[in-house]
Amino acid sequence: MAPVPANPQDHRHPMNSVSATAANATPTHSHCEISQSFFFDAAHTLRRDIEAEGSRRIHGHTYNAEVTLSGQIDPTTGMVLDLGLVRQAIDRLRPQLDHHFLDEVPGLGPATLENLAAFIWRAVAQDLQGLVQVRVWRQGVGDSCTLR
């Protein structure tokens, strides 16, 4: 069987341009972001000028939320923070929102995505050092708010 000639374009592929030493090297950076997502179902009303009639009636959504932490990787554990601790903080928060009428949740204010993101931040920040972002979104309609 005749040998297959080398592809003259091989040098253009990004994986072929990495040296063997670089490909096997351990990354020297130790800063990462970790995230945990969750969801809750809730009802609310909202006073607004646009789409006013439907917003003023009691209606509900499935909300998705994500908390993001940033920090150095602990060389002993290999983690920024154990995600189990993040889930515990979320588990303490979620019952305040899930299957509730958001208009009646103390400290929330009008049930906007912005207020939900701020509420979630306040609820988990004390337990989650390194919190850098909270995102809340409604998948069904495609809107979101990111608080940094």
C-alpha positions, 0 to 999 in steps of 0.5 A: 500500500502506498503511503498517503501524502501529507496534507499541505494544509495541515499547518493551518489547523489550530490543533496542529500549530500547538507544540507538544509541550504546550498541549501537555502543559498544566494551565497556570491560571487558577481563577474560575467562575462557577455557576448554579442554575435553578427555576421556580414557578410564580404568579404576579401582577405588574403595573405598566403602560405597555401590554398593560391589560395582561400584565395587571391580571394575575398571571404566572411564569416559570423563572430560571435563575443562575448565580455565578461566583468567581474566585481562586481554585483552592489547590487542596480541593480543586474547587472555587467553592463546593457547588453543594454549598451553592445548592444549599444557599439556593435551597434556602431561598427557593421556597420564598419564591416557588409557587408564591404570589410575588406581589406578596413576597416581603422585600421584593417590590414590583415583580420585575426581572430586575427586582428578582435578580436583586432579591436573589443576590441579597438572599444568597450573598452572605453565604456565597463569598465571591458572588459576581452575577445573578441572572434571571430569565423567562425562557418562554418569552426570551427576556432576561436580566443580569445583575453584576 
